Amino acid sequence: MVSDAIKATVQQKLLEIERQENVCIFYACESGSRAWGFPSADSDYDVRFLYIHPRDWYLSIEDRRDVIERPLVENIDLSGWEIRKALRLFRKSNPPLLEWLCSPIIYQQKFCGADKLRNLMPTFYSPRNCFHHYLHMAEGNFREYLRGETVRVKKYFYVLRPLLGCRWIEAGLGPVPMEFGALVEKVASSDLLKKEIFSLFKRKQSGQELDFEPRIPAIGDFIESELERLKKQADQQPLLPSPDDKLDELFRESLIEIWK
Protein backbone atom coordinates (compact mmCIF):
# COMPACT_ATOMS: atom_id res chain seq x y z
CA MET A 1 0.00 0.00 0.00
CA VAL A 2 1.12 3.61 0.55
CA SER A 3 2.68 5.02 3.71
CA ASP A 4 1.22 7.99 5.57
CA ALA A 5 4.36 9.98 4.71
CA ILE A 6 3.92 9.41 0.96
CA LYS A 7 0.23 10.20 1.19
CA ALA A 8 1.02 13.48 2.95
CA THR A 9 3.63 14.34 0.29
CA VAL A 10 1.15 13.66 -2.51
CA GLN A 11 -1.53 15.75 -0.82
CA GLN A 12 0.92 18.64 -0.47
CA LYS A 13 1.76 18.43 -4.18
CA LEU A 14 -1.93 18.42 -5.03
CA LEU A 15 -2.43 21.53 -2.91
CA GLU A 16 0.41 23.24 -4.78
CA ILE A 17 -1.24 22.41 -8.12
CA GLU A 18 -4.56 23.82 -6.92
CA ARG A 19 -2.86 27.10 -5.99
CA GLN A 20 -0.73 27.32 -9.13
CA GLU A 21 -3.55 26.48 -11.55
CA ASN A 22 -6.51 27.98 -9.66
CA VAL A 23 -8.47 24.72 -9.73
CA CYS A 24 -10.13 22.39 -7.26
CA ILE A 25 -8.86 18.79 -7.34
CA PHE A 26 -11.93 16.92 -6.15
CA TYR A 27 -10.52 13.40 -6.58
CA ALA A 28 -7.03 11.86 -6.64
CA CYS A 29 -5.99 8.23 -6.54
CA GLU A 30 -3.21 5.75 -7.27
CA SER A 31 -3.52 4.22 -10.73
CA GLY A 32 -0.49 2.01 -11.36
CA SER A 33 1.12 -1.17 -10.09
CA ARG A 34 0.73 -0.11 -6.46
CA ALA A 35 -3.05 -0.01 -6.91
CA TRP A 36 -2.95 -3.27 -8.88
CA GLY A 37 -1.21 -4.96 -5.95
CA PHE A 38 2.14 -5.86 -7.52
CA PRO A 39 4.58 -2.92 -7.17
CA SER A 40 8.33 -3.33 -7.43
CA ALA A 41 10.54 -1.86 -4.72
CA ASP A 42 11.27 1.15 -6.96
CA SER A 43 7.82 1.56 -8.53
CA ASP A 44 6.65 5.12 -9.11
CA TYR A 45 3.56 6.52 -7.45
CA ASP A 46 1.17 7.04 -10.37
CA VAL A 47 -1.17 9.73 -9.07
CA ARG A 48 -4.18 10.54 -11.25
CA PHE A 49 -6.69 13.26 -10.44
CA LEU A 50 -9.84 15.04 -11.59
CA TYR A 51 -10.19 18.80 -11.28
CA ILE A 52 -12.55 21.67 -12.03
CA HIS A 53 -11.95 25.33 -12.83
CA PRO A 54 -14.04 28.25 -11.51
CA ARG A 55 -17.14 29.12 -13.53
CA ASP A 56 -15.64 31.99 -15.57
CA TRP A 57 -12.95 29.71 -17.00
CA TYR A 58 -15.74 27.94 -18.89
CA LEU A 59 -17.32 31.18 -20.14
CA SER A 60 -14.80 31.73 -22.91
CA ILE A 61 -14.65 31.33 -26.67
CA GLU A 62 -11.13 29.91 -26.41
CA ASP A 63 -10.27 26.22 -26.45
CA ARG A 64 -8.15 25.62 -23.37
CA ARG A 65 -5.89 22.85 -22.16
CA ASP A 66 -7.82 20.11 -20.36
CA VAL A 67 -4.98 18.24 -18.66
CA ILE A 68 -2.50 19.11 -15.93
CA GLU A 69 0.80 17.23 -15.75
CA ARG A 70 3.88 17.55 -13.59
CA PRO A 71 7.38 16.07 -14.18
CA LEU A 72 8.30 12.95 -12.24
CA VAL A 73 9.87 14.06 -8.95
CA GLU A 74 10.66 11.84 -5.94
CA ASN A 75 9.06 8.88 -7.78
CA ILE A 76 5.72 10.72 -7.84
CA ASP A 77 4.06 11.07 -11.25
CA LEU A 78 1.12 13.50 -11.29
CA SER A 79 -1.42 13.82 -14.10
CA GLY A 80 -5.01 15.02 -14.07
CA TRP A 81 -8.06 15.56 -16.29
CA GLU A 82 -10.36 18.56 -16.32
CA ILE A 83 -13.93 17.58 -15.39
CA ARG A 84 -15.47 18.01 -18.86
CA LYS A 85 -12.75 15.88 -20.43
CA ALA A 86 -13.37 13.26 -17.74
CA LEU A 87 -17.13 13.33 -18.31
CA ARG A 88 -16.74 12.94 -22.08
CA LEU A 89 -14.53 9.91 -21.50
CA PHE A 90 -16.89 8.56 -18.85
CA ARG A 91 -19.68 8.76 -21.44
CA LYS A 92 -17.58 6.39 -23.59
CA SER A 93 -17.03 4.04 -20.65
CA ASN A 94 -13.29 4.82 -20.57
CA PRO A 95 -11.68 1.91 -18.65
CA PRO A 96 -8.79 3.85 -17.03
CA LEU A 97 -11.26 6.38 -15.61
CA LEU A 98 -13.55 3.62 -14.32
CA GLU A 99 -10.50 2.05 -12.65
CA TRP A 100 -9.47 5.34 -11.05
CA LEU A 101 -12.90 5.71 -9.50
CA CYS A 102 -12.54 2.25 -7.95
CA SER A 103 -8.89 2.55 -6.89
CA PRO A 104 -8.10 1.01 -3.49
CA ILE A 105 -5.69 3.91 -2.80
CA ILE A 106 -7.37 7.32 -2.61
CA TYR A 107 -5.19 10.33 -1.88
CA GLN A 108 -7.91 12.97 -1.87
CA GLN A 109 -11.66 13.15 -2.26
CA LYS A 110 -13.61 16.38 -1.78
CA PHE A 111 -17.24 17.19 -2.51
CA CYS A 112 -19.62 14.76 -4.25
CA GLY A 113 -18.32 14.52 -7.83
CA ALA A 114 -16.51 11.18 -7.55
CA ASP A 115 -19.36 9.53 -5.66
CA LYS A 116 -21.87 10.77 -8.25
CA LEU A 117 -19.74 9.27 -11.02
CA ARG A 118 -19.57 5.95 -9.18
CA ASN A 119 -23.35 5.96 -8.86
CA LEU A 120 -23.65 6.50 -12.63
CA MET A 121 -21.24 3.71 -13.56
CA PRO A 122 -24.00 1.10 -14.10
CA THR A 123 -25.70 3.51 -16.52
CA PHE A 124 -22.61 4.37 -18.59
CA TYR A 125 -20.62 1.14 -18.37
CA SER A 126 -20.22 -0.39 -21.86
CA PRO A 127 -18.99 -4.00 -21.84
CA ARG A 128 -17.97 -3.86 -25.51
CA ASN A 129 -15.90 -0.68 -25.22
CA CYS A 130 -14.10 -1.97 -22.15
CA PHE A 131 -13.57 -5.42 -23.65
CA HIS A 132 -11.91 -3.94 -26.75
CA HIS A 133 -9.66 -1.76 -24.58
CA TYR A 134 -8.37 -4.64 -22.47
CA LEU A 135 -8.00 -7.02 -25.41
CA HIS A 136 -5.98 -4.45 -27.37
CA MET A 137 -3.74 -3.90 -24.34
CA ALA A 138 -3.17 -7.64 -23.87
CA GLU A 139 -2.37 -8.18 -27.55
CA GLY A 140 0.11 -5.31 -27.66
CA ASN A 141 2.01 -6.37 -24.55
CA PHE A 142 2.07 -9.98 -25.70
CA ARG A 143 3.58 -9.07 -29.08
CA GLU A 144 6.12 -6.76 -27.45
CA TYR A 145 7.38 -8.91 -24.58
CA LEU A 146 6.18 -12.52 -24.48
CA ARG A 147 6.88 -14.19 -27.82
CA GLY A 148 9.58 -16.84 -27.84
CA GLU A 149 10.99 -19.33 -25.39
CA THR A 150 12.77 -16.67 -23.30
CA VAL A 151 10.55 -13.83 -22.12
CA ARG A 152 10.49 -10.88 -19.73
CA VAL A 153 8.49 -12.68 -17.09
CA LYS A 154 7.37 -9.56 -15.19
CA LYS A 155 5.48 -8.61 -18.34
CA TYR A 156 3.19 -11.59 -17.79
CA PHE A 157 1.31 -9.33 -15.37
CA TYR A 158 0.78 -6.71 -18.06
CA VAL A 159 -0.86 -9.29 -20.31
CA LEU A 160 -2.64 -11.32 -17.66
CA ARG A 161 -4.32 -8.34 -16.04
CA PRO A 162 -6.13 -7.10 -19.20
CA LEU A 163 -6.77 -10.66 -20.35
CA LEU A 164 -8.43 -11.56 -17.06
CA GLY A 165 -10.26 -8.23 -17.35
CA CYS A 166 -11.82 -9.48 -20.59
CA ARG A 167 -12.90 -12.67 -18.85
CA TRP A 168 -14.39 -10.59 -16.04
CA ILE A 169 -16.44 -8.59 -18.54
CA GLU A 170 -17.41 -11.72 -20.45
CA ALA A 171 -18.72 -13.22 -17.19
CA GLY A 172 -21.02 -10.21 -16.74
CA LEU A 173 -19.32 -9.04 -13.54
CA GLY A 174 -19.34 -5.33 -14.41
CA PRO A 175 -16.42 -2.86 -14.54
CA VAL A 176 -13.02 -4.49 -14.08
CA PRO A 177 -11.51 -4.04 -10.59
CA MET A 178 -7.99 -2.68 -10.15
CA GLU A 179 -6.74 -5.37 -7.77
CA PHE A 180 -4.98 -8.11 -9.68
CA GLY A 181 -5.57 -10.71 -6.96
CA ALA A 182 -9.34 -10.29 -7.21
CA LEU A 183 -9.20 -10.96 -10.96
CA VAL A 184 -7.12 -14.10 -10.53
CA GLU A 185 -9.33 -15.51 -7.79
CA LYS A 186 -12.55 -14.89 -9.69
CA VAL A 187 -11.83 -15.68 -13.35
CA ALA A 188 -8.54 -17.61 -13.70
CA SER A 189 -9.43 -20.80 -15.54
CA SER A 190 -7.75 -23.51 -13.43
CA ASP A 191 -6.06 -24.22 -10.10
CA LEU A 192 -2.74 -24.82 -11.89
CA LEU A 193 -2.95 -21.43 -13.56
CA LYS A 194 -3.75 -19.74 -10.26
CA LYS A 195 -0.85 -21.52 -8.59
CA GLU A 196 1.64 -20.39 -11.25
CA ILE A 197 0.34 -16.82 -11.26
CA PHE A 198 0.44 -16.46 -7.49
CA SER A 199 3.92 -17.99 -7.38
CA LEU A 200 5.10 -15.29 -9.79
CA PHE A 201 3.10 -12.72 -7.85
CA LYS A 202 4.88 -13.57 -4.59
CA ARG A 203 8.26 -13.34 -6.29
CA LYS A 204 7.45 -9.85 -7.53
CA GLN A 205 6.14 -8.74 -4.14
CA SER A 206 9.36 -9.98 -2.51
CA GLY A 207 11.37 -7.61 -4.70
CA GLN A 208 12.84 -10.03 -7.25
CA GLU A 209 13.72 -8.37 -10.55
CA LEU A 210 11.85 -10.86 -12.79
CA ASP A 211 13.65 -10.08 -16.00
CA PHE A 212 14.45 -12.54 -18.84
CA GLU A 213 13.65 -16.16 -18.00
CA PRO A 214 12.32 -19.27 -19.76
CA ARG A 215 8.68 -19.12 -20.76
CA ILE A 216 6.25 -20.45 -18.11
CA PRO A 217 4.15 -23.05 -19.97
CA ALA A 218 0.96 -22.91 -17.87
CA ILE A 219 0.78 -19.11 -18.13
CA GLY A 220 2.05 -18.83 -21.71
CA ASP A 221 -0.33 -21.47 -23.05
CA PHE A 222 -3.29 -19.82 -21.30
CA ILE A 223 -2.42 -16.41 -22.75
CA GLU A 224 -2.04 -17.68 -26.31
CA SER A 225 -5.26 -19.70 -26.29
CA GLU A 226 -7.26 -16.93 -24.61
CA LEU A 227 -6.08 -14.26 -27.03
CA GLU A 228 -7.39 -16.32 -29.92
CA ARG A 229 -10.66 -17.14 -28.19
CA LEU A 230 -11.37 -13.60 -26.97
CA LYS A 231 -10.82 -12.03 -30.40
CA LYS A 232 -13.97 -13.85 -31.50
CA GLN A 233 -15.93 -12.62 -28.49
CA ALA A 234 -15.14 -8.88 -28.64
CA ASP A 235 -18.05 -7.79 -30.84
CA GLN A 236 -20.48 -10.09 -29.03
CA GLN A 237 -20.37 -7.92 -25.90
CA PRO A 238 -23.28 -5.51 -25.29
CA LEU A 239 -22.92 -1.92 -26.50
CA LEU A 240 -25.15 0.26 -24.34
CA PRO A 241 -26.45 3.81 -25.10
CA SER A 242 -25.47 6.67 -22.77
CA PRO A 243 -27.78 9.56 -21.70
CA ASP A 244 -25.74 12.79 -21.96
CA ASP A 245 -28.13 14.88 -19.85
CA LYS A 246 -27.07 13.16 -16.62
CA LEU A 247 -23.46 14.23 -17.19
CA ASP A 248 -24.45 17.79 -18.06
CA GLU A 249 -26.34 17.88 -14.79
CA LEU A 250 -23.37 16.48 -12.87
CA PHE A 251 -21.07 19.12 -14.37
CA ARG A 252 -23.38 21.99 -13.44
CA GLU A 253 -23.98 20.62 -9.95
CA SER A 254 -20.22 20.29 -9.39
CA LEU A 255 -19.60 23.91 -10.43
CA ILE A 256 -22.22 25.12 -7.98
CA GLU A 257 -21.19 22.81 -5.12
CA ILE A 258 -17.45 23.49 -5.34
CA TRP A 259 -17.36 27.20 -6.19
CA LYS A 260 -20.74 28.35 -4.79
C-alpha positions in Angstrom: 0.0 0.0 0.0 1.1 3.6 0.5 2.7 5.0 3.7 1.2 8.0 5.6 4.4 10.0 4.7 3.9 9.4 1.0 0.2 10.2 1.2 1.0 13.5 3.0 3.6 14.3 0.3 1.2 13.7 -2.5 -1.5 15.8 -0.8 0.9 18.6 -0.5 1.8 18.4 -4.2 -1.9 18.4 -5.0 -2.4 21.5 -2.9 0.4 23.2 -4.8 -1.2 22.4 -8.1 -4.6 23.8 -6.9 -2.9 27.1 -6.0 -0.7 27.3 -9.1 -3.6 26.5 -11.6 -6.5 28.0 -9.7 -8.5 24.7 -9.7 -10.1 22.4 -7.3 -8.9 18.8 -7.3 -11.9 16.9 -6.1 -10.5 13.4 -6.6 -7.0 11.9 -6.6 -6.0 8.2 -6.5 -3.2 5.8 -7.3 -3.5 4.2 -10.7 -0.5 2.0 -11.4 1.1 -1.2 -10.1 0.7 -0.1 -6.5 -3.0 0.0 -6.9 -2.9 -3.3 -8.9 -1.2 -5.0 -6.0 2.1 -5.9 -7.5 4.6 -2.9 -7.2 8.3 -3.3 -7.4 10.5 -1.9 -4.7 11.3 1.2 -7.0 7.8 1.6 -8.5 6.6 5.1 -9.1 3.6 6.5 -7.5 1.2 7.0 -10.4 -1.2 9.7 -9.1 -4.2 10.5 -11.3 -6.7 13.3 -10.4 -9.8 15.0 -11.6 -10.2 18.8 -11.3 -12.6 21.7 -12.0 -12.0 25.3 -12.8 -14.0 28.3 -11.5 -17.1 29.1 -13.5 -15.6 32.0 -15.6 -13.0 29.7 -17.0 -15.7 27.9 -18.9 -17.3 31.2 -20.1 -14.8 31.7 -22.9 -14.7 31.3 -26.7 -11.1 29.9 -26.4 -10.3 26.2 -26.4 -8.1 25.6 -23.4 -5.9 22.9 -22.2 -7.8 20.1 -20.4 -5.0 18.2 -18.7 -2.5 19.1 -15.9 0.8 17.2 -15.8 3.9 17.6 -13.6 7.4 16.1 -14.2 8.3 12.9 -12.2 9.9 14.1 -9.0 10.7 11.8 -5.9 9.1 8.9 -7.8 5.7 10.7 -7.8 4.1 11.1 -11.2 1.1 13.5 -11.3 -1.4 13.8 -14.1 -5.0 15.0 -14.1 -8.1 15.6 -16.3 -10.4 18.6 -16.3 -13.9 17.6 -15.4 -15.5 18.0 -18.9 -12.7 15.9 -20.4 -13.4 13.3 -17.7 -17.1 13.3 -18.3 -16.7 12.9 -22.1 -14.5 9.9 -21.5 -16.9 8.6 -18.9 -19.7 8.8 -21.4 -17.6 6.4 -23.6 -17.0 4.0 -20.6 -13.3 4.8 -20.6 -11.7 1.9 -18.7 -8.8 3.9 -17.0 -11.3 6.4 -15.6 -13.5 3.6 -14.3 -10.5 2.1 -12.7 -9.5 5.3 -11.1 -12.9 5.7 -9.5 -12.5 2.2 -7.9 -8.9 2.6 -6.9 -8.1 1.0 -3.5 -5.7 3.9 -2.8 -7.4 7.3 -2.6 -5.2 10.3 -1.9 -7.9 13.0 -1.9 -11.7 13.2 -2.3 -13.6 16.4 -1.8 -17.2 17.2 -2.5 -19.6 14.8 -4.3 -18.3 14.5 -7.8 -16.5 11.2 -7.5 -19.4 9.5 -5.7 -21.9 10.8 -8.3 -19.7 9.3 -11.0 -19.6 6.0 -9.2 -23.3 6.0 -8.9 -23.6 6.5 -12.6 -21.2 3.7 -13.6 -24.0 1.1 -14.1 -25.7 3.5 -16.5 -22.6 4.4 -18.6 -20.6 1.1 -18.4 -20.2 -0.4 -21.9 -19.0 -4.0 -21.8 -18.0 -3.9 -25.5 -15.9 -0.7 -25.2 -14.1 -2.0 -22.1 -13.6 -5.4 -23.6 -11.9 -3.9 -26.8 -9.7 -1.8 -24.6 -8.4 -4.6 -22.5 -8.0 -7.0 -25.4 -6.0 -4.4 -27.4 -3.7 -3.9 -24.3 -3.2 -7.6 -23.9 -2.4 -8.2 -27.6 0.1 -5.3 -27.7 2.0 -6.4 -24.6 2.1 -10.0 -25.7 3.6 -9.1 -29.1 6.1 -6.8 -27.5 7.4 -8.9 -24.6 6.2 -12.5 -24.5 6.9 -14.2 -27.8 9.6 -16.8 -27.8 11.0 -19.3 -25.4 12.8 -16.7 -23.3 10.6 -13.8 -22.1 10.5 -10.9 -19.7 8.5 -12.7 -17.1 7.4 -9.6 -15.2 5.5 -8.6 -18.3 3.2 -11.6 -17.8 1.3 -9.3 -15.4 0.8 -6.7 -18.1 -0.9 -9.3 -20.3 -2.6 -11.3 -17.7 -4.3 -8.3 -16.0 -6.1 -7.1 -19.2 -6.8 -10.7 -20.4 -8.4 -11.6 -17.1 -10.3 -8.2 -17.3 -11.8 -9.5 -20.6 -12.9 -12.7 -18.9 -14.4 -10.6 -16.0 -16.4 -8.6 -18.5 -17.4 -11.7 -20.4 -18.7 -13.2 -17.2 -21.0 -10.2 -16.7 -19.3 -9.0 -13.5 -19.3 -5.3 -14.4 -16.4 -2.9 -14.5 -13.0 -4.5 -14.1 -11.5 -4.0 -10.6 -8.0 -2.7 -10.2 -6.7 -5.4 -7.8 -5.0 -8.1 -9.7 -5.6 -10.7 -7.0 -9.3 -10.3 -7.2 -9.2 -11.0 -11.0 -7.1 -14.1 -10.5 -9.3 -15.5 -7.8 -12.5 -14.9 -9.7 -11.8 -15.7 -13.3 -8.5 -17.6 -13.7 -9.4 -20.8 -15.5 -7.8 -23.5 -13.4 -6.1 -24.2 -10.1 -2.7 -24.8 -11.9 -2.9 -21.4 -13.6 -3.8 -19.7 -10.3 -0.8 -21.5 -8.6 1.6 -20.4 -11.3 0.3 -16.8 -11.3 0.4 -16.5 -7.5 3.9 -18.0 -7.4 5.1 -15.3 -9.8 3.1 -12.7 -7.9 4.9 -13.6 -4.6 8.3 -13.3 -6.3 7.5 -9.8 -7.5 6.1 -8.7 -4.1 9.4 -10.0 -2.5 11.4 -7.6 -4.7 12.8 -10.0 -7.3 13.7 -8.4 -10.6 11.8 -10.9 -12.8 13.6 -10.1 -16.0 14.4 -12.5 -18.8 13.6 -16.2 -18.0 12.3 -19.3 -19.8 8.7 -19.1 -20.8 6.3 -20.4 -18.1 4.1 -23.1 -20.0 1.0 -22.9 -17.9 0.8 -19.1 -18.1 2.0 -18.8 -21.7 -0.3 -21.5 -23.0 -3.3 -19.8 -21.3 -2.4 -16.4 -22.7 -2.0 -17.7 -26.3 -5.3 -19.7 -26.3 -7.3 -16.9 -24.6 -6.1 -14.3 -27.0 -7.4 -16.3 -29.9 -10.7 -17.1 -28.2 -11.4 -13.6 -27.0 -10.8 -12.0 -30.4 -14.0 -13.9 -31.5 -15.9 -12.6 -28.5 -15.1 -8.9 -28.6 -18.1 -7.8 -30.8 -20.5 -10.1 -29.0 -20.4 -7.9 -25.9 -23.3 -5.5 -25.3 -22.9 -1.9 -26.5 -25.1 0.3 -24.3 -26.5 3.8 -25.1 -25.5 6.7 -22.8 -27.8 9.6 -21.7 -25.7 12.8 -22.0 -28.1 14.9 -19.9 -27.1 13.2 -16.6 -23.5 14.2 -17.2 -24.4 17.8 -18.1 -26.3 17.9 -14.8 -23.4 16.5 -12.9 -21.1 19.1 -14.4 -23.4 22.0 -13.4 -24.0 20.6 -9.9 -20.2 20.3 -9.4 -19.6 23.9 -10.4 -22.2 25.1 -8.0 -21.2 22.8 -5.1 -17.4 23.5 -5.3 -17.4 27.2 -6.2 -20.7 28.3 -4.8 
